[in-house]
Amino acid sequence: MNIGDFIKQKREDKNLSIRELSRLSSVSHPYISQIETGKNDKPSHEILHKLAISIIQHVNMHQYLALTRIQFGNIISLNVEQ
């Protein structure tokens, strides 16, 4: 598996489109596509770092929002029962 395949797999595992990853990372969507398709097989460490951090933060934000909804729902339930 090359770096482009790896990035694509991780992006898709997190249900991110190329455009969403582009928006989160400030890396252009054509450039991400070139990396994923192997047309650019040597992206800089800076680009790889931006993509990795964006994927990780996206997942953490969704986990946080899901947890917040659960906690908020429990608070509402407690207030309704009182």
Biopython code that builds the backbone (N, CA, C, O; Angstrom):
import numpy as np
from Bio.PDB.StructureBuilder import StructureBuilder

atoms = [
    (1, "MET", "N", (0.858, -1.179, 0.000)),
    (1, "MET", "CA", (0.000, 0.000, 0.000)),
    (1, "MET", "C", (0.901, 1.238, 0.000)),
    (1, "MET", "O", (1.809, 1.353, 0.824)),
    (2, "ASN", "N", (0.646, 2.150, -0.919)),
    (2, "ASN", "CA", (1.422, 3.388, -0.948)),
    (2, "ASN", "C", (0.747, 4.459, -0.088)),
    (2, "ASN", "O", (-0.341, 4.247, 0.447)),
    (3, "ILE", "N", (1.407, 5.601, 0.034)),
    (3, "ILE", "CA", (0.901, 6.665, 0.912)),
    (3, "ILE", "C", (-0.459, 7.183, 0.442)),
    (3, "ILE", "O", (-1.319, 7.503, 1.262)),
    (4, "GLY", "N", (-0.654, 7.267, -0.876)),
    (4, "GLY", "CA", (-1.937, 7.734, -1.405)),
    (4, "GLY", "C", (-3.076, 6.794, -1.067)),
    (4, "GLY", "O", (-4.161, 7.232, -0.683)),
    (5, "ASP", "N", (-2.827, 5.493, -1.212)),
    (5, "ASP", "CA", (-3.841, 4.497, -0.848)),
    (5, "ASP", "C", (-4.179, 4.579, 0.638)),
    (5, "ASP", "O", (-5.337, 4.463, 1.037)),
    (6, "PHE", "N", (-3.134, 4.785, 1.450)),
    (6, "PHE", "CA", (-3.331, 4.863, 2.896)),
    (6, "PHE", "C", (-4.185, 6.068, 3.268)),
    (6, "PHE", "O", (-5.125, 5.948, 4.054)),
    (7, "ILE", "N", (-3.859, 7.230, 2.702)),
    (7, "ILE", "CA", (-4.632, 8.442, 2.995)),
    (7, "ILE", "C", (-6.077, 8.271, 2.552)),
    (7, "ILE", "O", (-7.002, 8.628, 3.282)),
    (8, "LYS", "N", (-6.272, 7.725, 1.358)),
    (8, "LYS", "CA", (-7.633, 7.518, 0.857)),
    (8, "LYS", "C", (-8.420, 6.578, 1.771)),
    (8, "LYS", "O", (-9.587, 6.829, 2.074)),
    (9, "GLN", "N", (-7.775, 5.498, 2.206)),
    (9, "GLN", "CA", (-8.449, 4.546, 3.087)),
    (9, "GLN", "C", (-8.856, 5.216, 4.399)),
    (9, "GLN", "O", (-9.988, 5.051, 4.854)),
    (10, "LYS", "N", (-7.946, 5.964, 5.005)),
    (10, "LYS", "CA", (-8.257, 6.629, 6.275)),
    (10, "LYS", "C", (-9.346, 7.689, 6.092)),
    (10, "LYS", "O", (-10.231, 7.830, 6.936)),
    (11, "ARG", "N", (-9.277, 8.425, 4.992)),
    (11, "ARG", "CA", (-10.297, 9.443, 4.707)),
    (11, "ARG", "C", (-11.660, 8.799, 4.553)),
    (11, "ARG", "O", (-12.645, 9.269, 5.124)),
    (12, "GLU", "N", (-11.717, 7.716, 3.778)),
    (12, "GLU", "CA", (-12.991, 7.032, 3.560)),
    (12, "GLU", "C", (-13.485, 6.336, 4.821)),
    (12, "GLU", "O", (-14.691, 6.282, 5.063)),
    (13, "ASP", "N", (-12.566, 5.801, 5.632)),
    (13, "ASP", "CA", (-12.959, 5.186, 6.915)),
    (13, "ASP", "C", (-13.686, 6.184, 7.805)),
    (13, "ASP", "O", (-14.560, 5.809, 8.587)),
    (14, "LYS", "N", (-13.320, 7.452, 7.681)),
    (14, "LYS", "CA", (-13.923, 8.504, 8.505)),
    (14, "LYS", "C", (-15.054, 9.232, 7.791)),
    (14, "LYS", "O", (-15.541, 10.260, 8.260)),
    (15, "ASN", "N", (-15.469, 8.681, 6.642)),
    (15, "ASN", "CA", (-16.574, 9.259, 5.857)),
    (15, "ASN", "C", (-16.332, 10.718, 5.463)),
    (15, "ASN", "O", (-17.243, 11.545, 5.494)),
    (16, "LEU", "N", (-15.100, 11.009, 5.098)),
    (16, "LEU", "CA", (-14.745, 12.351, 4.637)),
    (16, "LEU", "C", (-14.620, 12.348, 3.120)),
    (16, "LEU", "O", (-13.999, 11.449, 2.552)),
    (17, "SER", "N", (-15.194, 13.330, 2.469)),
    (17, "SER", "CA", (-14.963, 13.495, 1.037)),
    (17, "SER", "C", (-13.621, 14.209, 0.853)),
    (17, "SER", "O", (-13.068, 14.766, 1.801)),
    (18, "ILE", "N", (-13.115, 14.184, -0.360)),
    (18, "ILE", "CA", (-11.873, 14.908, -0.636)),
    (18, "ILE", "C", (-12.077, 16.394, -0.368)),
    (18, "ILE", "O", (-11.200, 17.051, 0.193)),
    (19, "ARG", "N", (-13.215, 16.920, -0.762)),
    (19, "ARG", "CA", (-13.481, 18.353, -0.540)),
    (19, "ARG", "C", (-13.554, 18.697, 0.954)),
    (19, "ARG", "O", (-13.081, 19.753, 1.375)),
    (20, "GLU", "N", (-14.149, 17.802, 1.751)),
    (20, "GLU", "CA", (-14.203, 18.054, 3.193)),
    (20, "GLU", "C", (-12.801, 18.041, 3.794)),
    (20, "GLU", "O", (-12.455, 18.900, 4.606)),
    (21, "LEU", "N", (-11.998, 17.059, 3.388)),
    (21, "LEU", "CA", (-10.625, 17.003, 3.880)),
    (21, "LEU", "C", (-9.842, 18.226, 3.428)),
    (21, "LEU", "O", (-9.019, 18.750, 4.179)),
    (22, "SER", "N", (-10.090, 18.676, 2.227)),
    (22, "SER", "CA", (-9.440, 19.873, 1.714)),
    (22, "SER", "C", (-9.786, 21.089, 2.573)),
    (22, "SER", "O", (-8.913, 21.876, 2.938)),
    (23, "ARG", "N", (-11.055, 21.224, 2.882)),
    (23, "ARG", "CA", (-11.509, 22.355, 3.707)),
    (23, "ARG", "C", (-10.876, 22.303, 5.094)),
    (23, "ARG", "O", (-10.447, 23.329, 5.622)),
    (24, "LEU", "N", (-10.818, 21.116, 5.683)),
    (24, "LEU", "CA", (-10.269, 20.958, 7.029)),
    (24, "LEU", "C", (-8.760, 21.169, 7.076)),
    (24, "LEU", "O", (-8.233, 21.693, 8.057)),
    (25, "SER", "N", (-8.070, 20.763, 6.019)),
    (25, "SER", "CA", (-6.608, 20.756, 6.027)),
    (25, "SER", "C", (-5.972, 21.953, 5.325)),
    (25, "SER", "O", (-4.775, 22.194, 5.479)),
    (26, "SER", "N", (-6.751, 22.695, 4.566)),
    (26, "SER", "CA", (-6.230, 23.785, 3.723)),
    (26, "SER", "C", (-5.264, 23.273, 2.653)),
    (26, "SER", "O", (-4.366, 23.992, 2.213)),
    (27, "VAL", "N", (-5.466, 22.020, 2.244)),
    (27, "VAL", "CA", (-4.728, 21.439, 1.123)),
    (27, "VAL", "C", (-5.745, 21.332, -0.012)),
    (27, "VAL", "O", (-6.851, 20.836, 0.201)),
    (28, "SER", "N", (-5.394, 21.783, -1.196)),
    (28, "SER", "CA", (-6.378, 21.811, -2.282)),
    (28, "SER", "C", (-6.886, 20.400, -2.617)),
    (28, "SER", "O", (-6.147, 19.420, -2.524)),
    (29, "HIS", "N", (-8.157, 20.325, -3.005)),
    (29, "HIS", "CA", (-8.715, 19.011, -3.322)),
    (29, "HIS", "C", (-8.047, 18.379, -4.545)),
    (29, "HIS", "O", (-7.910, 17.156, -4.574)),
    (30, "PRO", "N", (-7.623, 19.149, -5.558)),
    (30, "PRO", "CA", (-6.898, 18.500, -6.653)),
    (30, "PRO", "C", (-5.570, 17.887, -6.183)),
    (30, "PRO", "O", (-5.163, 16.828, -6.661)),
    (31, "TYR", "N", (-4.911, 18.559, -5.252)),
    (31, "TYR", "CA", (-3.637, 18.040, -4.744)),
    (31, "TYR", "C", (-3.867, 16.751, -3.946)),
    (31, "TYR", "O", (-3.101, 15.797, -4.080)),
    (32, "ILE", "N", (-4.908, 16.719, -3.126)),
    (32, "ILE", "CA", (-5.238, 15.499, -2.374)),
    (32, "ILE", "C", (-5.540, 14.368, -3.355)),
    (32, "ILE", "O", (-5.093, 13.238, -3.159)),
    (33, "SER", "N", (-6.285, 14.668, -4.392)),
    (33, "SER", "CA", (-6.604, 13.662, -5.407)),
    (33, "SER", "C", (-5.337, 13.135, -6.073)),
    (33, "SER", "O", (-5.209, 11.934, -6.312)),
    (34, "GLN", "N", (-4.404, 14.034, -6.372)),
    (34, "GLN", "CA", (-3.142, 13.602, -6.983)),
    (34, "GLN", "C", (-2.364, 12.675, -6.061)),
    (34, "GLN", "O", (-1.758, 11.706, -6.518)),
    (35, "ILE", "N", (-2.378, 12.964, -4.778)),
    (35, "ILE", "CA", (-1.698, 12.105, -3.807)),
    (35, "ILE", "C", (-2.378, 10.736, -3.776)),
    (35, "ILE", "O", (-1.714, 9.702, -3.836)),
    (36, "GLU", "N", (-3.710, 10.743, -3.681)),
    (36, "GLU", "CA", (-4.455, 9.486, -3.565)),
    (36, "GLU", "C", (-4.344, 8.621, -4.805)),
    (36, "GLU", "O", (-4.360, 7.395, -4.699)),
    (37, "THR", "N", (-4.232, 9.228, -5.979)),
    (37, "THR", "CA", (-4.151, 8.449, -7.212)),
    (37, "THR", "C", (-2.719, 8.100, -7.591)),
    (37, "THR", "O", (-2.496, 7.397, -8.577)),
    (38, "GLY", "N", (-1.746, 8.581, -6.824)),
    (38, "GLY", "CA", (-0.355, 8.261, -7.092)),
    (38, "GLY", "C", (0.322, 9.184, -8.092)),
    (38, "GLY", "O", (1.486, 8.974, -8.433)),
    (39, "LYS", "N", (-0.388, 10.203, -8.568)),
    (39, "LYS", "CA", (0.225, 11.155, -9.502)),
    (39, "LYS", "C", (1.276, 12.014, -8.797)),
    (39, "LYS", "O", (2.209, 12.513, -9.427)),
    (40, "ASN", "N", (1.112, 12.179, -7.494)),
    (40, "ASN", "CA", (2.121, 12.828, -6.663)),
    (40, "ASN", "C", (2.410, 11.851, -5.532)),
    (40, "ASN", "O", (1.647, 11.762, -4.570)),
    (41, "ASP", "N", (3.509, 11.121, -5.652)),
    (41, "ASP", "CA", (3.791, 10.084, -4.658)),
    (41, "ASP", "C", (4.811, 10.515, -3.608)),
    (41, "ASP", "O", (5.272, 9.693, -2.815)),
    (42, "LYS", "N", (5.167, 11.808, -3.598)),
    (42, "LYS", "CA", (6.120, 12.299, -2.602)),
    (42, "LYS", "C", (5.662, 13.640, -2.015)),
    (42, "LYS", "O", (6.353, 14.649, -2.153)),
    (43, "PRO", "N", (4.490, 13.644, -1.357)),
    (43, "PRO", "CA", (4.051, 14.895, -0.732)),
    (43, "PRO", "C", (4.986, 15.254, 0.421)),
    (43, "PRO", "O", (5.611, 14.382, 1.023)),
    (44, "SER", "N", (5.069, 16.528, 0.715)),
    (44, "SER", "CA", (5.954, 16.981, 1.798)),
    (44, "SER", "C", (5.432, 16.502, 3.155)),
    (44, "SER", "O", (4.270, 16.124, 3.304)),
    (45, "HIS", "N", (6.323, 16.534, 4.123)),
    (45, "HIS", "CA", (5.925, 16.172, 5.494)),
    (45, "HIS", "C", (4.868, 17.139, 6.012)),
    (45, "HIS", "O", (3.975, 16.749, 6.764)),
    (46, "GLU", "N", (4.973, 18.403, 5.606)),
    (46, "GLU", "CA", (3.999, 19.404, 6.034)),
    (46, "GLU", "C", (2.592, 19.051, 5.531)),
    (46, "GLU", "O", (1.623, 19.141, 6.285)),
    (47, "ILE", "N", (2.484, 18.657, 4.281)),
    (47, "ILE", "CA", (1.182, 18.278, 3.708)),
    (47, "ILE", "C", (0.648, 17.035, 4.406)),
    (47, "ILE", "O", (-0.525, 16.984, 4.776)),
    (48, "LEU", "N", (1.501, 16.038, 4.586)),
    (48, "LEU", "CA", (1.060, 14.811, 5.274)),
    (48, "LEU", "C", (0.600, 15.113, 6.693)),
    (48, "LEU", "O", (-0.380, 14.540, 7.170)),
    (49, "HIS", "N", (1.302, 16.005, 7.358)),
    (49, "HIS", "CA", (0.926, 16.399, 8.719)),
    (49, "HIS", "C", (-0.446, 17.077, 8.724)),
    (49, "HIS", "O", (-1.295, 16.761, 9.558)),
    (50, "LYS", "N", (-0.659, 17.998, 7.800)),
    (50, "LYS", "CA", (-1.955, 18.687, 7.709)),
    (50, "LYS", "C", (-3.091, 17.697, 7.476)),
    (50, "LYS", "O", (-4.147, 17.801, 8.100)),
    (51, "LEU", "N", (-2.873, 16.736, 6.577)),
    (51, "LEU", "CA", (-3.919, 15.753, 6.277)),
    (51, "LEU", "C", (-4.186, 14.864, 7.488)),
    (51, "LEU", "O", (-5.340, 14.605, 7.829)),
    (52, "ALA", "N", (-3.125, 14.401, 8.132)),
    (52, "ALA", "CA", (-3.282, 13.518, 9.294)),
    (52, "ALA", "C", (-4.009, 14.230, 10.432)),
    (52, "ALA", "O", (-4.947, 13.682, 11.010)),
    (53, "ILE", "N", (-3.586, 15.426, 10.749)),
    (53, "ILE", "CA", (-4.219, 16.184, 11.836)),
    (53, "ILE", "C", (-5.688, 16.449, 11.520)),
    (53, "ILE", "O", (-6.539, 16.357, 12.404)),
    (54, "SER", "N", (-5.986, 16.773, 10.276)),
    (54, "SER", "CA", (-7.377, 17.056, 9.890)),
    (54, "SER", "C", (-8.258, 15.825, 10.032)),
    (54, "SER", "O", (-9.391, 15.925, 10.501)),
    (55, "ILE", "N", (-7.751, 14.669, 9.633)),
    (55, "ILE", "CA", (-8.528, 13.433, 9.771)),
    (55, "ILE", "C", (-8.758, 13.124, 11.243)),
    (55, "ILE", "O", (-9.869, 12.772, 11.639)),
    (56, "ILE", "N", (-7.712, 13.254, 12.056)),
    (56, "ILE", "CA", (-7.831, 12.970, 13.496)),
    (56, "ILE", "C", (-8.801, 13.944, 14.157)),
    (56, "ILE", "O", (-9.665, 13.526, 14.928)),
    (57, "GLN", "N", (-8.672, 15.235, 13.866)),
    (57, "GLN", "CA", (-9.552, 16.223, 14.484)),
    (57, "GLN", "C", (-11.004, 16.021, 14.062)),
    (57, "GLN", "O", (-11.915, 16.218, 14.866)),
    (58, "HIS", "N", (-11.224, 15.631, 12.816)),
    (58, "HIS", "CA", (-12.582, 15.376, 12.337)),
    (58, "HIS", "C", (-13.221, 14.267, 13.163)),
    (58, "HIS", "O", (-14.372, 14.384, 13.583)),
    (59, "VAL", "N", (-12.483, 13.205, 13.391)),
    (59, "VAL", "CA", (-13.007, 12.082, 14.164)),
    (59, "VAL", "C", (-13.267, 12.515, 15.598)),
    (59, "VAL", "O", (-14.322, 12.213, 16.156)),
    (60, "ASN", "N", (-12.318, 13.216, 16.198)),
    (60, "ASN", "CA", (-12.500, 13.658, 17.581)),
    (60, "ASN", "C", (-13.685, 14.596, 17.721)),
    (60, "ASN", "O", (-14.411, 14.519, 18.713)),
    (61, "MET", "N", (-13.901, 15.480, 16.752)),
    (61, "MET", "CA", (-15.033, 16.411, 16.808)),
    (61, "MET", "C", (-16.351, 15.642, 16.734)),
    (61, "MET", "O", (-17.292, 15.954, 17.463)),
    (62, "HIS", "N", (-16.423, 14.645, 15.862)),
    (62, "HIS", "CA", (-17.652, 13.862, 15.764)),
    (62, "HIS", "C", (-17.902, 13.061, 17.037)),
    (62, "HIS", "O", (-19.045, 12.938, 17.477)),
    (63, "GLN", "N", (-16.847, 12.517, 17.630)),
    (63, "GLN", "CA", (-17.005, 11.796, 18.890)),
    (63, "GLN", "C", (-17.464, 12.743, 19.987)),
    (63, "GLN", "O", (-18.329, 12.393, 20.790)),
    (64, "TYR", "N", (-16.888, 13.942, 20.026)),
    (64, "TYR", "CA", (-17.270, 14.938, 21.018)),
    (64, "TYR", "C", (-18.743, 15.336, 20.851)),
    (64, "TYR", "O", (-19.494, 15.407, 21.824)),
    (65, "LEU", "N", (-19.137, 15.590, 19.603)),
    (65, "LEU", "CA", (-20.522, 15.992, 19.361)),
    (65, "LEU", "C", (-21.494, 14.877, 19.723)),
    (65, "LEU", "O", (-22.560, 15.135, 20.283)),
    (66, "ALA", "N", (-21.129, 13.637, 19.403)),
    (66, "ALA", "CA", (-22.002, 12.509, 19.751)),
    (66, "ALA", "C", (-22.119, 12.392, 21.266)),
    (66, "ALA", "O", (-23.216, 12.186, 21.786)),
    (67, "LEU", "N", (-21.014, 12.518, 21.973)),
    (67, "LEU", "CA", (-21.037, 12.442, 23.431)),
    (67, "LEU", "C", (-21.837, 13.594, 24.021)),
    (67, "LEU", "O", (-22.601, 13.401, 24.967)),
    (68, "THR", "N", (-21.669, 14.785, 23.471)),
    (68, "THR", "CA", (-22.406, 15.958, 23.950)),
    (68, "THR", "C", (-23.905, 15.761, 23.759)),
    (68, "THR", "O", (-24.692, 16.089, 24.647)),
    (69, "ARG", "N", (-24.305, 15.228, 22.608)),
    (69, "ARG", "CA", (-25.733, 14.975, 22.367)),
    (69, "ARG", "C", (-26.286, 13.984, 23.378)),
    (69, "ARG", "O", (-27.393, 14.160, 23.886)),
    (70, "ILE", "N", (-25.519, 12.948, 23.668)),
    (70, "ILE", "CA", (-25.962, 11.946, 24.646)),
    (70, "ILE", "C", (-26.113, 12.600, 26.014)),
    (70, "ILE", "O", (-27.133, 12.423, 26.679)),
    (71, "GLN", "N", (-25.101, 13.357, 26.436)),
    (71, "GLN", "CA", (-25.153, 14.010, 27.740)),
    (71, "GLN", "C", (-26.284, 15.033, 27.789)),
    (71, "GLN", "O", (-27.009, 15.102, 28.781)),
    (72, "PHE", "N", (-26.442, 15.821, 26.740)),
    (72, "PHE", "CA", (-27.502, 16.817, 26.687)),
    (72, "PHE", "C", (-28.864, 16.135, 26.731)),
    (72, "PHE", "O", (-29.780, 16.612, 27.402)),
    (73, "GLY", "N", (-28.997, 15.024, 26.021)),
    (73, "GLY", "CA", (-30.249, 14.265, 26.043)),
    (73, "GLY", "C", (-30.563, 13.751, 27.428)),
    (73, "GLY", "O", (-31.722, 13.763, 27.842)),
    (74, "ASN", "N", (-29.550, 13.296, 28.159)),
    (74, "ASN", "CA", (-29.752, 12.814, 29.524)),
    (74, "ASN", "C", (-30.166, 13.950, 30.447)),
    (74, "ASN", "O", (-30.998, 13.750, 31.332)),
    (75, "ILE", "N", (-29.605, 15.134, 30.258)),
    (75, "ILE", "CA", (-29.984, 16.292, 31.080)),
    (75, "ILE", "C", (-31.434, 16.667, 30.816)),
    (75, "ILE", "O", (-32.186, 16.940, 31.751)),
    (76, "ILE", "N", (-31.826, 16.682, 29.567)),
    (76, "ILE", "CA", (-33.205, 16.994, 29.222)),
    (76, "ILE", "C", (-34.154, 15.962, 29.832)),
    (76, "ILE", "O", (-35.210, 16.315, 30.355)),
    (77, "SER", "N", (-33.775, 14.697, 29.762)),
    (77, "SER", "CA", (-34.605, 13.639, 30.343)),
    (77, "SER", "C", (-34.761, 13.836, 31.833)),
    (77, "SER", "O", (-35.857, 13.662, 32.367)),
    (78, "LEU", "N", (-33.685, 14.196, 32.519)),
    (78, "LEU", "CA", (-33.762, 14.412, 33.955)),
    (78, "LEU", "C", (-34.678, 15.586, 34.278)),
    (78, "LEU", "O", (-35.459, 15.515, 35.226)),
    (79, "ASN", "N", (-34.591, 16.666, 33.501)),
    (79, "ASN", "CA", (-35.423, 17.844, 33.748)),
    (79, "ASN", "C", (-36.896, 17.549, 33.469)),
    (79, "ASN", "O", (-37.768, 18.058, 34.173)),
    (80, "VAL", "N", (-37.176, 16.757, 32.480)),
    (80, "VAL", "CA", (-38.556, 16.427, 32.138)),
    (80, "VAL", "C", (-39.171, 15.552, 33.213)),
    (80, "VAL", "O", (-40.350, 15.699, 33.534)),
    (81, "GLU", "N", (-38.380, 14.636, 33.778)),
    (81, "GLU", "CA", (-38.895, 13.729, 34.806)),
    (81, "GLU", "C", (-39.151, 14.437, 36.121)),
    (81, "GLU", "O", (-39.972, 13.974, 36.913)),
    (82, "GLN", "N", (-38.473, 15.550, 36.378)),
    (82, "GLN", "CA", (-38.602, 16.215, 37.682)),
    (82, "GLN", "C", (-39.890, 16.928, 37.809)),
    (82, "GLN", "O", (-40.158, 17.539, 38.843)),
]
sb = StructureBuilder()
sb.init_structure("model")
sb.init_model(0)
sb.init_chain("A")
sb.init_seg("    ")
for serial, (resi, resn, name, xyz) in enumerate(atoms, 1):
    if name == "N":
        sb.init_residue(resn, " ", resi, " ")
    sb.init_atom(name, np.array(xyz, "f"), 0.0, 1.0, " ", f" {name:<3s}", serial, name[0])
structure = sb.get_structure()
